[in-house]
Amino acid sequence: MLPDWKARKDVKEALRRRLFKENQIGALVPNNKKKRLTIKERAQYCAKTKDVWDIWLHALDLAVPKNNTDEAIVAASSCLSQFRKELAEAGVDPEQINIYAKLPNITQASNKIQKRKLEQGLISRPKMPKHFSLEEGLRRLQNIRTTETPTLQDLADVIMILSMRPAEATTLRIIHYEPDKSNPPEWYNPDCSWYCTEYIKNKGEAKNNSEPRPFLSMEKNPERARELLTWIQNAIAIRKLRDPVYSINGKRSIGVFSKFLKPYGITAKRLRKIGGKHASRVHGGQNSTSQHLAFLSRIAMRHKMDRHDSGMYYAEGDTSDSDFDSDLVPDPKTLPPTPKPINENTSEIEDIYDLYGSI
């Protein structure tokens, strides 16, 4: 006797051969698979029923990890956090969310795991590939020609130069901003005229209306940096260059870009962190303290400036070390001279530093 799934499949195939339409086949052989609700659909259902026990049951279901691995526990906590966010957007009472959609045990377990992994990462940081060292990156930066069609190598270099997340390759904007002096916005610093908008990973309303943050990158000339970004974005828009995150049909697909980076033993995530470190070295000068370099890394990666430890956790490698911590030490004869701090940009960087206070 055939199993149920096989019998249903055979009947559907027989009906298709008889030229039955899909809606007719669905009526004759209904799909008995249980539909799995997305987190957003769960939240919308709870908002519709207005039953707090629905919130609690869905929270319990999302909080159960698939297994006992660290990754599964962190993923379960992330799903639960997303569920609370979707509940809030669906209009559920915040007090009900705090009571019925918060499970402290899973959150605390996830936080401990992430803290342990961050601390382990600080102790044993991976070596930086020579191909993406500061010297090699600056050499390729000088040779980029925006009149030519960009390659995956150019895409990787621009992601590193601008300390971008791969998903920001099509969204990030670099703007020159001078507001009305009589009514400047709260975030504006009169000593800083270049900002970034449309960056990723903001919570709540800021996700759709992100507050501009000061711009800092390996490329000291903001206009040149904006030109490089526009060059990459235009090539992706007309499909001359593959989007590093999404396929042509809009589905998430990072395989092509990851395959390009694999020979260097690096991921796109590390590439951004390396860019943050390089930017701090370019703007920090030769005698900067590790605290000041970490601060500049946070600016380059567009972190919230109330997170004073973010540069320590996210910047690639020890920012106080030499860039010759790569797998192979390059021959000094083949390298361009190490760039010295450019005085004309020093004042703006110091003004940014003064804006947020010394570390």
C-alpha positions in Angstrom: 0.0 0.0 0.0 1.3 3.4 -1.0 2.0 6.0 1.8 -0.5 8.9 1.8 2.0 11.5 0.5 2.9 9.2 -2.5 -0.7 8.4 -3.3 -1.7 12.1 -3.3 1.3 13.0 -5.5 0.4 10.3 -8.0 -3.2 11.4 -8.2 -2.2 15.0 -8.8 0.2 14.0 -11.6 -2.6 11.9 -13.2 -5.0 14.8 -13.0 -2.4 17.1 -14.6 -1.9 14.6 -17.5 -5.7 14.9 -18.0 -5.2 18.7 -18.3 -7.0 19.6 -15.0 -6.2 23.1 -13.8 -4.3 23.7 -10.6 -7.4 25.1 -8.7 -9.4 22.0 -9.8 -6.6 19.7 -8.6 -6.5 21.6 -5.3 -10.2 21.1 -4.8 -10.1 17.4 -5.6 -6.9 16.7 -3.6 -6.6 19.3 -0.9 -3.2 20.0 0.6 -3.2 18.5 4.0 0.1 20.1 5.0 -0.1 22.3 8.1 0.7 25.9 7.2 3.5 27.3 9.3 2.7 30.9 10.3 5.5 33.5 10.0 6.3 35.6 13.1 4.5 38.6 11.6 1.4 36.4 10.9 1.5 35.1 14.5 1.6 38.7 15.8 -1.3 39.8 13.6 -3.4 36.8 14.7 -2.8 37.7 18.4 -3.7 41.3 17.7 -6.9 40.2 16.0 -8.0 37.8 18.8 -7.0 40.1 21.6 -6.4 37.1 23.8 -3.3 37.3 26.0 -3.1 33.5 26.2 -2.6 33.4 22.4 0.4 35.7 22.9 1.8 33.5 25.6 1.3 30.2 23.7 3.0 31.6 20.5 5.8 33.0 22.6 6.4 29.6 24.2 6.4 28.0 20.8 8.9 30.4 19.4 11.1 30.1 22.4 11.7 26.3 22.1 15.1 25.8 20.4 15.3 23.2 17.7 18.2 21.6 19.6 20.5 22.3 22.5 23.2 24.0 20.5 24.3 27.6 21.2 23.1 28.6 17.7 19.6 27.2 18.2 19.2 29.0 21.6 20.3 32.3 20.2 18.0 31.9 17.2 15.1 31.1 19.5 15.7 34.3 21.5 16.0 36.3 18.3 12.6 34.9 17.1 11.1 35.9 20.4 12.5 39.4 20.2 11.1 39.7 16.7 7.7 38.5 17.9 7.6 41.3 20.5 8.5 43.8 17.9 5.8 42.6 15.5 3.2 42.6 18.3 4.1 46.3 19.0 3.7 47.2 15.3 0.4 45.3 15.2 -1.0 47.5 18.0 -0.9 45.1 21.0 -0.8 46.8 24.4 2.9 47.1 25.5 2.0 46.0 29.0 0.6 42.7 27.6 3.7 42.2 25.5 6.0 42.7 28.6 4.0 40.2 30.6 3.1 37.5 28.1 5.8 37.7 25.4 8.9 38.0 27.5 10.6 34.8 28.7 13.6 35.8 30.8 15.2 32.4 30.9 15.7 32.1 27.1 16.8 35.7 26.9 19.4 35.3 29.7 20.7 32.1 28.2 21.1 33.8 24.8 22.9 36.8 26.3 25.4 34.6 28.2 26.2 32.7 25.0 26.7 35.8 22.9 28.8 37.4 25.6 31.0 34.3 25.9 31.5 34.2 22.1 32.4 37.9 22.0 35.0 37.5 24.7 36.4 34.5 23.0 36.6 36.4 19.7 38.6 39.2 21.4 41.1 36.7 22.6 41.6 34.8 19.4 40.9 37.1 16.5 41.5 35.6 13.0 44.5 36.9 11.0 43.8 39.5 8.4 44.3 38.3 4.8 47.2 40.0 3.1 45.0 40.8 0.1 42.8 43.0 2.3 45.5 44.7 4.3 45.6 48.5 4.6 48.4 48.8 2.2 46.9 46.5 -0.5 43.5 48.2 -0.1 44.9 51.7 -0.5 46.9 50.6 -3.5 43.8 49.2 -5.3 41.8 52.2 -4.2 44.2 54.5 -6.0 43.9 52.4 -9.2 40.1 52.2 -9.3 38.6 53.7 -12.6 35.0 54.5 -12.3 34.7 54.8 -16.1 35.0 51.0 -16.3 32.5 48.3 -15.4 33.1 47.2 -11.7 34.1 43.7 -10.9 33.5 41.6 -7.8 36.9 42.7 -6.6 35.8 46.3 -6.9 32.6 45.5 -5.0 34.6 43.9 -2.2 37.0 46.8 -2.0 34.2 49.4 -1.9 32.5 47.4 0.9 35.8 47.5 2.8 36.5 51.1 2.0 33.1 52.3 3.2 32.8 49.7 6.1 29.4 48.6 4.6 27.2 45.7 5.3 26.7 43.8 2.0 23.0 44.7 2.1 23.9 48.4 2.2 25.5 48.2 -1.2 22.2 49.3 -2.8 20.8 51.5 0.0 23.6 53.5 1.6 23.7 57.2 0.8 26.5 59.7 1.4 25.3 63.3 1.7 26.7 66.7 2.1 24.4 68.5 4.6 24.1 72.2 5.5 20.9 72.9 7.3 19.1 76.2 8.0 21.3 77.8 10.7 18.3 79.1 12.5 16.8 75.7 13.1 19.3 72.9 12.7 18.3 69.3 13.6 19.5 67.8 16.9 21.8 65.3 15.2 23.6 68.0 13.2 27.2 69.0 14.1 28.2 72.3 12.5 31.8 71.0 12.3 30.8 67.9 10.3 29.3 68.3 6.8 29.3 64.8 5.4 26.8 62.1 6.7 25.5 58.7 5.9 21.8 57.7 5.6 19.9 54.6 4.5 22.2 52.4 6.5 20.9 49.0 7.8 20.1 47.6 11.3 18.1 50.3 13.0 15.2 49.5 15.4 11.7 50.9 15.5 10.9 54.0 13.6 14.6 54.7 12.8 14.6 51.8 10.5 12.4 53.8 8.0 13.7 57.2 8.9 17.3 56.7 10.0 19.1 59.6 11.6 22.1 60.7 9.6 25.5 59.7 11.1 28.9 61.2 10.5 30.8 59.8 7.5 34.3 58.3 7.9 36.1 55.9 5.6 39.4 54.7 4.3 38.9 57.3 1.4 39.5 60.7 3.0 37.8 62.6 0.1 34.1 62.3 0.8 33.2 63.2 -2.8 35.5 60.4 -4.1 33.9 58.0 -1.7 30.4 59.0 -2.9 31.5 58.5 -6.5 32.7 55.0 -5.7 29.4 54.1 -4.0 27.3 55.5 -6.8 29.5 53.6 -9.3 28.8 50.3 -7.6 25.0 51.1 -7.1 24.5 52.1 -10.7 26.2 48.9 -12.0 24.0 46.8 -9.7 20.9 48.7 -10.9 21.6 48.0 -14.6 22.7 44.4 -13.8 26.3 44.9 -14.8 27.3 43.8 -11.4 25.8 41.1 -9.2 24.0 42.3 -6.0 26.1 40.8 -3.1 22.9 39.8 -1.1 20.0 39.3 -3.5 19.5 37.5 -6.8 17.7 39.0 -9.8 14.3 37.7 -8.7 14.7 39.3 -5.3 15.5 36.2 -3.3 18.3 36.2 -0.7 21.4 34.7 -2.4 24.9 35.4 -1.1 26.6 32.4 -2.8 28.3 34.3 -5.6 29.9 36.9 -3.4 30.8 34.4 -0.7 32.5 32.1 -3.3 34.6 35.1 -4.5 35.8 35.8 -0.9 36.3 32.1 0.0 39.9 31.8 -1.4 41.0 34.6 1.0 39.5 32.9 4.0 37.2 35.8 4.7 33.5 36.6 4.8 31.6 39.8 3.9 30.9 40.4 7.6 34.7 40.4 8.4 35.3 42.6 5.3 33.2 45.4 6.9 35.0 45.1 10.2 38.4 45.2 8.5 37.3 48.4 6.8 36.4 49.9 10.1 39.9 49.2 11.4 41.6 50.6 8.3 39.5 53.8 8.5 40.6 54.3 12.1 44.2 53.9 11.1 43.9 56.3 8.1 42.3 59.0 10.2 43.9 58.3 13.6 47.5 59.0 12.7 50.6 57.2 13.9 50.5 58.1 17.6 46.8 57.6 18.3 45.7 55.7 21.4 43.8 52.4 21.1 40.8 54.1 22.6 40.8 56.8 20.0 41.2 54.2 17.2 38.3 52.2 18.6 36.2 55.4 18.7 37.0 56.1 15.0 36.1 52.5 14.1 32.7 53.0 15.6 32.1 56.2 13.5 33.3 54.4 10.4 30.8 51.5 11.0 28.0 53.9 11.9 27.4 52.5 15.3 25.3 54.3 18.0 27.7 56.4 19.9 26.2 55.5 23.3 27.7 52.0 22.8 31.3 52.6 24.0 32.3 49.0 23.7 31.1 48.5 20.1 34.4 49.4 18.5 36.1 46.8 20.7 33.7 44.1 19.7 33.2 44.9 16.0 36.5 46.3 14.8 38.6 43.6 13.1 41.8 42.8 15.0 43.6 45.0 17.5 43.5 48.5 16.2 46.7 49.3 18.0 48.6 46.6 16.2 50.4 46.9 12.9 48.6 46.0 9.7 51.3 43.4 8.9 49.4 40.9 11.1 48.3 39.1 7.9 49.0 35.5 7.0 52.0 36.5 4.8 54.1 39.6 5.4 54.3 41.5 2.1 57.6 42.5 0.7 58.2 46.1 1.6 59.6 46.7 -1.9 56.2 45.9 -3.5 54.2 48.2 -1.2 53.4 51.8 -1.7 54.6 54.1 1.0 52.5 54.1 4.2 50.1 57.1 4.0 50.7 59.9 6.5 47.9 61.8 8.2 46.5 64.6 6.0 46.3 67.8 7.9 43.3 69.3 6.1 41.0 66.6 7.4 42.3 66.5 10.9 40.1 69.3 12.2 36.8 67.7 11.1 37.8 64.4 12.7 38.7 66.1 16.0 35.4 68.0 15.9 33.6 64.7 15.6 35.6 63.4 18.5 34.8 66.4 20.6 31.1 66.1 19.8 30.8 62.8 21.5 33.4 63.4 24.2 36.7 61.7 25.0 36.8 58.0 25.8 
